[in-house]
Protein backbone atom coordinates (compact mmCIF):
# COMPACT_ATOMS: atom_id res chain seq x y z
CA UNK A 1 0.00 0.00 0.00
CA UNK A 2 0.99 3.59 -0.34
CA UNK A 3 -0.50 7.02 0.25
CA UNK A 4 -0.07 10.17 -1.78
CA UNK A 5 -1.49 13.64 -1.11
CA UNK A 6 -3.29 15.56 -3.84
CA UNK A 7 -3.62 19.32 -4.35
CA UNK A 8 -6.70 19.49 -2.09
CA UNK A 9 -4.73 17.86 0.76
CA UNK A 10 -6.71 14.64 0.34
CA UNK A 11 -4.97 11.32 0.87
CA UNK A 12 -5.06 8.93 -2.06
CA UNK A 13 -4.70 5.29 -1.04
CA UNK A 14 -2.94 3.07 -3.58
CA UNK A 15 -2.35 -0.66 -3.88
CA UNK A 16 -3.68 -1.85 -0.53
CA UNK A 17 -3.39 -5.61 -0.96
CA UNK A 18 -3.35 -8.72 1.18
CA UNK A 19 -2.10 -12.08 -0.10
CA UNK A 20 -5.01 -14.47 -0.76
CA UNK A 21 -4.04 -16.91 2.01
CA UNK A 22 -4.20 -14.08 4.57
CA UNK A 23 -7.46 -12.42 3.52
CA UNK A 24 -10.48 -12.24 5.83
CA UNK A 25 -8.26 -12.30 8.93
CA UNK A 26 -8.24 -8.57 9.71
CA UNK A 27 -4.94 -7.65 8.03
CA UNK A 28 -6.62 -5.42 5.44
CA UNK A 29 -8.51 -3.57 8.17
CA UNK A 30 -5.26 -3.08 10.11
CA UNK A 31 -3.58 -1.67 6.99
CA UNK A 32 -6.54 0.63 6.32
CA UNK A 33 -6.54 1.85 9.93
CA UNK A 34 -2.81 2.57 9.67
CA UNK A 35 -3.35 4.54 6.45
CA UNK A 36 -6.10 6.59 8.08
CA UNK A 37 -3.88 7.36 11.06
CA UNK A 38 -0.99 8.45 8.81
CA UNK A 39 -3.30 10.54 6.60
CA UNK A 40 -4.60 12.38 9.68
CA UNK A 41 -1.03 12.97 10.85
CA UNK A 42 -0.31 14.53 7.44
CA UNK A 43 -3.25 16.92 7.90
CA UNK A 44 -5.73 15.18 5.60
CA UNK A 45 -9.41 14.87 6.38
CA UNK A 46 -10.40 12.60 3.50
CA UNK A 47 -9.10 9.44 1.80
CA UNK A 48 -9.85 8.60 -1.83
CA UNK A 49 -9.47 5.21 -3.47
CA UNK A 50 -10.05 3.75 -6.91
CA UNK A 51 -11.13 0.12 -7.16
CA UNK A 52 -12.13 -2.46 -9.74
CA UNK A 53 -15.83 -1.72 -9.82
CA UNK A 54 -16.78 -5.28 -10.75
CA UNK A 55 -15.21 -6.68 -7.59
CA UNK A 56 -18.31 -6.81 -5.37
CA UNK A 57 -16.38 -8.28 -2.43
CA UNK A 58 -13.83 -5.45 -2.52
CA UNK A 59 -16.43 -2.73 -3.04
CA UNK A 60 -18.58 -4.08 -0.19
CA UNK A 61 -15.51 -4.24 2.08
CA UNK A 62 -14.73 -0.56 1.52
CA UNK A 63 -18.39 0.37 2.03
CA UNK A 64 -18.38 -1.59 5.29
CA UNK A 65 -15.29 0.38 6.34
CA UNK A 66 -16.96 3.76 5.90
CA UNK A 67 -16.22 4.64 2.27
CA UNK A 68 -18.93 5.98 0.00
CA UNK A 69 -19.17 5.21 -3.69
CA UNK A 70 -18.96 8.38 -5.77
CA UNK A 71 -19.07 7.22 -9.38
CA UNK A 72 -17.61 4.76 -11.85
CA UNK A 73 -15.79 5.29 -15.11
CA UNK A 74 -14.78 3.06 -18.00
CA UNK A 75 -11.33 3.71 -19.47
CA UNK A 76 -10.58 2.41 -22.97
CA UNK A 77 -7.16 1.08 -21.98
CA UNK A 78 -8.46 -0.96 -19.02
CA UNK A 79 -10.43 -4.23 -19.19
CA UNK A 80 -12.52 -3.25 -16.15
CA UNK A 81 -14.52 -0.29 -14.85
CA UNK A 82 -12.91 1.93 -12.21
CA UNK A 83 -14.97 2.78 -9.13
CA UNK A 84 -14.17 5.97 -7.23
CA UNK A 85 -14.74 6.00 -3.48
CA UNK A 86 -13.88 8.27 -0.56
CA UNK A 87 -14.07 8.46 3.21
CA UNK A 88 -14.01 11.40 5.58
CA UNK A 89 -11.54 10.82 8.40
N, C-alpha and C positions, 0 to 999 in steps of 0.2 A: 504494500500500500504506500501511497504517498499523498501529500497535501500540497497544493499550491494556493496562492492568494491572488485573486483577480483585482481589477481596478476599483471595484466597489468594496474592497476589503472583505470579500466573501471567500470562505475556504472552498476549494474544489478538491474533492476526494477522488483519487485515482487508484485503480488496480487493487482494491481490497479483495484478497483471495485467500481461501483456505483449501488445503489439499483435500481431495474427496474423502479419504479415510478419516479425516479429522472434522468433517462437517457435522453440524447438529450436536455439537458438544460445548457450545458457548464461546469458542475461540473467535468467531466472527464478531460477536457482540463485544467481547473484550477489545478487539482491534478498533471497532467503531467507537466505543467509549473513550479509548485512548486518543483517537483522532479528534473527537469532540473536545476533550480536555486541552489538547495542544492548540486547536483552533481558537478556543476561548483565550488561552494564554497569549496568542498572537493578535488579540483584539477583534476577532471575527464574531459576528452574531448569527451567522448562517452558514450552512454547508450545502453545497450542490453536488449532485452526482449524476452521471449518465450511465444507463444500464441497457442491456439487451431487452427490449420491450417484450419480446416473446417468452422470456423466462419468467413464468408465473411464480415459481418458487422464490426467485430472487426479488422480484417486484413486491410480492407479499411480505417478504422478510423486511425490506426497507420500510414498507408501510407500517408494519408492526412495530418498527423501531422509530416511529415518529416522523418519517418523511412523507411529504405529500407529492402526488404526481402532478406535474405541471402540464406537460404536453409530450407528444411523440413526433418524431421526424424520420422520414426515409431518406437516406443518402444513396445516390447512385452507386458509389464505390463500395458499399457495404452490403453483405447478404442478409442483413437483419435491420429491424427498425430500432432507432435509438430512443429510449425513454428518458426524459429529463425530470429529475426529482430534487427537492430541497427540504431542509429542516432548519427551523429557527433553534438556536442554541443559547 
